[in-house]
Amino acid sequence: MAADPVVPEPPPGAEVADLGVAQFPQPGTGPLLRVRGLCAEYDSGERPVIAVDRVDLDVFAGEFVGIVGESGCGKSTLLFAIAQLLSPPASITAGSVEFAGRDLVAMNDRELAPVRWRELSVVMQSAMNALNPVRDLRHQFTDVMRAHGESSAARIDQRSREVMHLVGIDAAHLRSYPHQLSGGMRQRAMIAMALLFTPDLVIMDEPTSALDVVAQRSLMLQIKELQQELGFAVLFVTHDMSLVSHFSDRLMVMYAGQAVEVGQTRAVFDHPSHPYSQGLLDAFPSIHGARTALEGIPGAPPDLGNPPPGCRFQPRCPLAYEPCATVAPDLYEVDGVQSRCLLHSERYRPDRVEGRQ
């Protein structure tokens, strides 16, 4: 298998992208993507499986937003619902997805066609499955551009070469088939395809999950550099909190179809306000400080076809107390973040509960 390519150095005098954390929202600007009350479910025949439950999310222009959580928490379903890519038995049952002022949920496929790729693009989890195995990259790039009105072969070839250079792959690989590329190169090729029209928002569904840790970091650096250079926003899904710790501006932690903590990435990492966020942080090692034993989260995620009453994390939570079993928590403001935990409720926090100190 071919080795991942080395990203070329910028030419002399070129401006090097600043990878520092941006501050959002910017004064006087609204969100590029505004999700409100979004619900998505799978029809299982008996009772629906609610994979996304009343999720609110804002993404501002040029922002990098990470979404993390265990497998099965609804991350990918949320992304597919936002991009309007759900297919039966999955469907959106409530809520809105406003992108650049338009509600994507209310648009049909014909209305969505000019938005996809040009303004909003998606990088799938497995490039080997997303790319056509019997067509080389050149033909696949050509199909995308012709579908959006570009008929000049010369312009298609020029743009294809440009985006391949952007992701650090020699344009000669436009003649390559997906199986002839390494995993890292295939993911870069998918990103190149997503950037053919320089969209305002790129949605990425675990693009590093099939890569080793060295290739993961290389790809994440590439994504961040491209984002800073071209100015697009990123909505990035992963189950690995450590992966987005140095790259995302804001973070949403999902559990059992719900957002349980939302805030600036550094705030969530430095002072997690939800027990589930703390559990995820305790589950991966740190290269700094004293050696400590890794602690997993006991139990398993709930059945989304029959979620437990009250707080959905309560059966696994080490801090659970009496109201957690019956009261469904809202998102509460705490130290600049939002946390779905009764510990932060004025009414139900432990010092207010009768019989507890």
Secondary structure, 3 states (H helix, E strand, C coil): CCCCCCCCCCCCCCCCCCCCCCCCCCCCCCCCEEEEEEEEEECCCCCCEEEEEEEEEEECCCCEEEEECCCCCCHHHHHHHHCCCCCCCEEEEEEEEEECCEEHHHCCHHHHCCCECCCEEEECCCHHHHCCCCCCHHHHHHHHHHHCCCCCHHHHHHHHHHHHHHCCCCHHHHHCCHHHCCHHHHHHHHHHHHCCCCCCEEEEECCCCCCCHHHHHHHHHHHHHHHHHHCCEEEEEECCHHHHCCCCCEEEEEECCEEEEEEEHHHHHHCCCCHHHHHHHHCCCCCCCCCCCCCCCCCCCCCCCCCCCCCCCHHHCCCCCHHHHCCCCCCEEECCEEECCHHHCCCCCHHHCCCCC
